[in-house]
């Protein structure tokens, strides 16, 4: 017996039995199923039972009748089909007639009476009758589910979890093919385990289609089909169950058999769904464990590379926590703080912990690039776009596709460049200078400034719309003077790093030196502290660094100059220090720039200016 059940609308939950006499849908008061919707015609469509089939016929409606999302004029319906009449949706179901004999629960060796060749059987994931009356059908079912849960709880990786699940499913179902299909939320693709298992399923309904059906509808599906085994007619049964946690569809679990001794039925469908639902929480738990492990590895890697955010104060702990939260999202962000507080380190941490970590982090210093050149730097240019454009050049937006673009010294952007930047951030679309085609990129933008951006907005020097576009996630780094507990920790860190990098050996800081550091204003913040520590390691004549070694006006005892020595010009002194830094680092420009506390682009410019070898 077939029924039509209202899933939505004013009649939600009401069912009508489909018989030989047609059921008429429409707005007219005399219709069997009234749908009060202006999109529905007075007599819209009708459903009737003819020769054992449920037939739907559109009655020339103005806005069509839809079956499973497709407009039809006539169609044969099967259990599980959805019929849309205007905004109302109805479900076709098949139930046993009252008074018919119900066979005892099948053990999976024979089909039940409702199993019809070529007609799928569906089961909602929240109506698993395996647990009817609060207990499994058999003790074997209970033991199998317990064994499955124990095996899954012992897995520590996604691969191990899938292996345990497939093993338990294979033991219960003895399938000729088994597959675990997992969805990727980021790009909508699907991965099957074991690899290539989707190709082992033989059915008129493809593996991908089965997975998509059970995933989108969140219900199990049993497909009986005729086939030939060793030249003889037989039956092939395929069962698919969604792996669902709440409304989160993780994937699907599929089995198939063509053996005449193992024909799956509704009882098997129910139990496979029970196994899939049992496994669902484990997938999300292990996914979370693996994410935490990746975050930990990235943090350890950052510390090893000197990129960690060092400190133990409550203020810096809050900054670290906010950076982790920001990394888990994909929102644009704004990092604020005085010069030298470590804004670039925070941006690096966000990028390393984000899903974009495998893609580039590109850094643009807005203050170091002339306003008239910034557009070509950000968006690139085509050959012939201007004098000197002898070839095509990609901009930093294009080079950052999939990754993160860090705009340092944001408030130094000119208003025209702010307008150009706003459009690219909002749409992800731009054109190279001289180009005719739009380029679309997926870039996360993080900006930083040491100015009060709110004051810049009020003064009209910074666009309010750009500020709100970037200020989705704001992180403020307190100055070093407001987190005194971090000063000794940072000093020890810079001392250890300098020992490894510069080769100077001292025993650390005397108690007086630590007190001296704590009492300084540190207007240059962390950057100033690092420079003071590294300089002290050079001039300290003792095993431990003392307060006098940390003073900027300390006299070089071993290298004191006499009044008779020639005085160098500032340019000569600068050139001498650049040569010294390059020699110390064997020509490594990045390391030399860090020692000189200048940007690499600045150092390259100075090398060219002084005609130094590189």
Secondary structure as the mmCIF struct_conf table of DSSP 4:
data_model
#
loop_
_struct_conf.conf_type_id
_struct_conf.id
_struct_conf.beg_label_comp_id
_struct_conf.beg_label_asym_id
_struct_conf.beg_label_seq_id
_struct_conf.end_label_comp_id
_struct_conf.end_label_asym_id
_struct_conf.end_label_seq_id
STRN STRN1 UNK A 2 UNK A 6
BEND BEND1 UNK A 8 UNK A 9
TURN_TY1_P TURN_TY1_P1 UNK A 10 UNK A 13
STRN STRN2 UNK A 15 UNK A 17
BEND BEND2 UNK A 20 UNK A 21
HELX_LH_PP_P HELX_LH_PP_P1 UNK A 22 UNK A 22
STRN STRN3 UNK A 23 UNK A 26
BEND BEND3 UNK A 27 UNK A 28
TURN_TY1_P TURN_TY1_P2 UNK A 29 UNK A 30
BEND BEND4 UNK A 31 UNK A 32
STRN STRN4 UNK A 33 UNK A 34
TURN_TY1_P TURN_TY1_P3 UNK A 38 UNK A 39
BEND BEND5 UNK A 40 UNK A 40
BEND BEND6 UNK A 42 UNK A 43
STRN STRN5 UNK A 45 UNK A 50
TURN_TY1_P TURN_TY1_P4 UNK A 51 UNK A 52
STRN STRN6 UNK A 53 UNK A 58
BEND BEND7 UNK A 60 UNK A 60
BEND BEND8 UNK A 62 UNK A 63
STRN STRN7 UNK A 65 UNK A 67
TURN_TY1_P TURN_TY1_P5 UNK A 68 UNK A 69
STRN STRN8 UNK A 70 UNK A 72
BEND BEND9 UNK A 73 UNK A 73
STRN STRN9 UNK A 74 UNK A 77
TURN_TY1_P TURN_TY1_P6 UNK A 79 UNK A 80
STRN STRN10 UNK A 82 UNK A 85
TURN_TY1_P TURN_TY1_P7 UNK A 86 UNK A 87
STRN STRN11 UNK A 88 UNK A 94
HELX_LH_PP_P HELX_LH_PP_P2 UNK A 96 UNK A 97
TURN_TY1_P TURN_TY1_P8 UNK A 98 UNK A 99
HELX_LH_PP_P HELX_LH_PP_P3 UNK A 100 UNK A 106
BEND BEND10 UNK A 108 UNK A 110
TURN_TY1_P TURN_TY1_P9 UNK A 113 UNK A 114
TURN_TY1_P TURN_TY1_P10 UNK A 117 UNK A 118
STRN STRN12 UNK A 121 UNK A 124
TURN_TY1_P TURN_TY1_P11 UNK A 125 UNK A 126
HELX_RH_3T_P HELX_RH_3T_P1 UNK A 129 UNK A 134
BEND BEND11 UNK A 135 UNK A 135
BEND BEND12 UNK A 137 UNK A 138
HELX_RH_AL_P HELX_RH_AL_P1 UNK A 139 UNK A 153
TURN_TY1_P TURN_TY1_P12 UNK A 154 UNK A 154
BEND BEND13 UNK A 157 UNK A 157
HELX_RH_AL_P HELX_RH_AL_P2 UNK A 158 UNK A 173
BEND BEND14 UNK A 176 UNK A 176
STRN STRN13 UNK A 177 UNK A 183
TURN_TY1_P TURN_TY1_P13 UNK A 185 UNK A 187
STRN STRN14 UNK A 190 UNK A 193
BEND BEND15 UNK A 194 UNK A 194
TURN_TY1_P TURN_TY1_P14 UNK A 195 UNK A 196
HELX_RH_3T_P HELX_RH_3T_P2 UNK A 197 UNK A 200
BEND BEND16 UNK A 204 UNK A 205
HELX_RH_AL_P HELX_RH_AL_P3 UNK A 207 UNK A 217
TURN_TY1_P TURN_TY1_P15 UNK A 218 UNK A 218
STRN STRN15 UNK A 219 UNK A 229
TURN_TY1_P TURN_TY1_P16 UNK A 230 UNK A 231
STRN STRN16 UNK A 232 UNK A 245
TURN_TY1_P TURN_TY1_P17 UNK A 246 UNK A 247
STRN STRN17 UNK A 248 UNK A 257
TURN_TY1_P TURN_TY1_P18 UNK A 260 UNK A 261
HELX_RH_AL_P HELX_RH_AL_P4 UNK A 266 UNK A 304
TURN_TY1_P TURN_TY1_P19 UNK A 305 UNK A 306
BEND BEND17 UNK A 308 UNK A 308
BEND BEND18 UNK A 313 UNK A 313
HELX_RH_AL_P HELX_RH_AL_P5 UNK A 314 UNK A 328
BEND BEND19 UNK A 329 UNK A 329
STRN STRN18 UNK A 333 UNK A 336
TURN_TY1_P TURN_TY1_P20 UNK A 339 UNK A 340
BEND BEND20 UNK A 341 UNK A 341
HELX_RH_AL_P HELX_RH_AL_P6 UNK A 343 UNK A 353
BEND BEND21 UNK A 354 UNK A 354
TURN_TY1_P TURN_TY1_P21 UNK A 355 UNK A 358
BEND BEND22 UNK A 359 UNK A 359
STRN STRN19 UNK A 361 UNK A 365
TURN_TY1_P TURN_TY1_P22 UNK A 366 UNK A 368
BEND BEND23 UNK A 369 UNK A 369
HELX_RH_AL_P HELX_RH_AL_P7 UNK A 371 UNK A 379
STRN STRN20 UNK A 380 UNK A 381
TURN_TY1_P TURN_TY1_P23 UNK A 383 UNK A 384
BEND BEND24 UNK A 385 UNK A 386
TURN_TY1_P TURN_TY1_P24 UNK A 387 UNK A 388
BEND BEND25 UNK A 391 UNK A 391
STRN STRN21 UNK A 393 UNK A 394
HELX_RH_AL_P HELX_RH_AL_P8 UNK A 396 UNK A 399
TURN_TY1_P TURN_TY1_P25 UNK A 400 UNK A 402
BEND BEND26 UNK A 403 UNK A 403
STRN STRN22 UNK A 404 UNK A 408
BEND BEND27 UNK A 409 UNK A 409
HELX_RH_3T_P HELX_RH_3T_P3 UNK A 410 UNK A 412
BEND BEND28 UNK A 413 UNK A 413
HELX_RH_AL_P HELX_RH_AL_P9 UNK A 415 UNK A 427
BEND BEND29 UNK A 428 UNK A 428
STRN STRN23 UNK A 429 UNK A 430
STRN STRN24 UNK A 433 UNK A 433
TURN_TY1_P TURN_TY1_P26 UNK A 434 UNK A 434
BEND BEND30 UNK A 437 UNK A 437
STRN STRN25 UNK A 439 UNK A 440
STRN STRN26 UNK A 444 UNK A 449
BEND BEND31 UNK A 450 UNK A 451
HELX_RH_AL_P HELX_RH_AL_P10 UNK A 453 UNK A 458
TURN_TY1_P TURN_TY1_P27 UNK A 459 UNK A 460
BEND BEND32 UNK A 461 UNK A 462
HELX_RH_AL_P HELX_RH_AL_P11 UNK A 464 UNK A 470
TURN_TY1_P TURN_TY1_P28 UNK A 471 UNK A 472
STRN STRN27 UNK A 473 UNK A 476
HELX_LH_PP_P HELX_LH_PP_P4 UNK A 477 UNK A 479
HELX_RH_3T_P HELX_RH_3T_P4 UNK A 480 UNK A 482
TURN_TY1_P TURN_TY1_P29 UNK A 484 UNK A 484
HELX_RH_AL_P HELX_RH_AL_P12 UNK A 485 UNK A 502
STRN STRN28 UNK A 509 UNK A 509
HELX_RH_AL_P HELX_RH_AL_P13 UNK A 511 UNK A 518
TURN_TY1_P TURN_TY1_P30 UNK A 519 UNK A 519
BEND BEND33 UNK A 520 UNK A 520
TURN_TY1_P TURN_TY1_P31 UNK A 523 UNK A 524
HELX_RH_AL_P HELX_RH_AL_P14 UNK A 525 UNK A 539
BEND BEND34 UNK A 542 UNK A 544
STRN STRN29 UNK A 545 UNK A 545
HELX_RH_AL_P HELX_RH_AL_P15 UNK A 547 UNK A 550
TURN_TY1_P TURN_TY1_P32 UNK A 552 UNK A 553
BEND BEND35 UNK A 557 UNK A 557
TURN_TY1_P TURN_TY1_P33 UNK A 558 UNK A 559
HELX_LH_PP_P HELX_LH_PP_P5 UNK A 560 UNK A 562
TURN_TY1_P TURN_TY1_P34 UNK A 563 UNK A 564
BEND BEND36 UNK A 565 UNK A 565
HELX_LH_PP_P HELX_LH_PP_P6 UNK A 566 UNK A 569
HELX_RH_AL_P HELX_RH_AL_P16 UNK A 570 UNK A 584
TURN_TY1_P TURN_TY1_P35 UNK A 585 UNK A 587
HELX_RH_AL_P HELX_RH_AL_P17 UNK A 589 UNK A 596
TURN_TY1_P TURN_TY1_P36 UNK A 597 UNK A 597
BEND BEND37 UNK A 598 UNK A 598
HELX_RH_AL_P HELX_RH_AL_P18 UNK A 600 UNK A 609
TURN_TY1_P TURN_TY1_P37 UNK A 610 UNK A 611
#
